[in-house]
Amino acid sequence: MKTATVPGDVSGAGSYALVRFQPQATATEIANFLETNKLSIVGGPSAGTLYRVRIASTKLPKADLTGIVKTLQGDKVVGFIAVTE
């Protein structure tokens, strides 16, 4: 049996968002969404089934990050997404 682990630098520099997936989204659809958009889950689920995802390993300018989040918001698996620290 293997244990899933999270990278140790989840609170370090980078650009993050909180995301809640649609209840009807399958695990395969979510995995494809994460892979296609080069996102990684670094925390969660927390209250409200929110996951913290890393959008980039570097700190992006606010306008760039907001644009990426708006694009991701249009995906069918996303119920909610917002920029977070």
C-alpha positions in Angstrom: 0.0 0.0 0.0 1.2 3.5 -0.9 0.5 6.7 1.0 -0.3 9.8 -0.9 1.9 12.8 0.0 1.8 16.5 -0.7 4.9 18.5 -1.7 6.5 20.1 1.3 6.5 23.7 -0.2 2.8 24.2 -0.4 2.9 27.5 1.5 5.9 28.8 -0.4 6.0 31.2 -3.4 3.6 30.6 -6.1 0.1 31.4 -7.4 -2.9 29.7 -5.9 -6.7 29.5 -6.2 -9.5 27.8 -4.2 -11.7 25.6 -6.3 -14.9 23.6 -5.7 -15.7 21.0 -8.4 -19.2 20.4 -9.7 -20.8 17.6 -7.7 -21.5 15.6 -10.9 -17.8 15.9 -12.1 -16.1 12.5 -12.2 -12.7 11.8 -10.9 -11.5 11.3 -14.5 -12.9 14.7 -15.6 -11.2 16.4 -12.6 -7.9 14.7 -13.3 -8.1 15.7 -16.9 -8.9 19.3 -15.9 -5.9 19.4 -13.6 -3.5 17.9 -16.1 -4.7 20.0 -19.1 -4.3 23.2 -17.1 -1.1 22.1 -15.3 -2.6 22.5 -11.9 -1.8 20.6 -8.7 -3.9 20.2 -5.6 -1.9 21.3 -2.6 -4.6 21.3 0.0 -8.1 20.2 0.8 -10.8 19.4 0.8 -11.7 22.0 3.5 -15.0 23.3 4.6 -17.3 23.6 1.7 -15.3 21.0 -0.3 -12.8 23.6 -1.4 -9.4 22.6 -2.7 -6.3 24.8 -2.9 -4.6 24.4 -6.2 -1.3 25.7 -7.4 -1.7 27.6 -10.7 2.0 28.5 -11.0 5.2 27.8 -9.0 6.0 31.5 -9.2 4.1 34.6 -8.0 2.2 35.9 -11.0 1.1 39.5 -11.5 -2.5 39.9 -10.2 -3.9 40.7 -13.6 -2.4 37.5 -15.1 -3.7 35.4 -12.2 -7.1 36.9 -12.5 -7.2 36.2 -16.2 -6.2 32.5 -15.7 -8.9 32.1 -13.0 -11.6 33.6 -15.3 -10.6 31.1 -18.0 -10.7 28.2 -15.6 -14.1 29.3 -14.4 -15.5 28.4 -17.7 -14.7 24.7 -17.4 -17.6 22.4 -16.9 -16.0 20.7 -13.8 -15.6 24.0 -11.9 -18.4 25.1 -9.6 -16.4 27.9 -7.9 -12.9 29.3 -8.2 -11.2 32.3 -6.6 -7.7 33.6 -6.2 -6.1 32.9 -2.8 -2.8 33.5 -1.1 
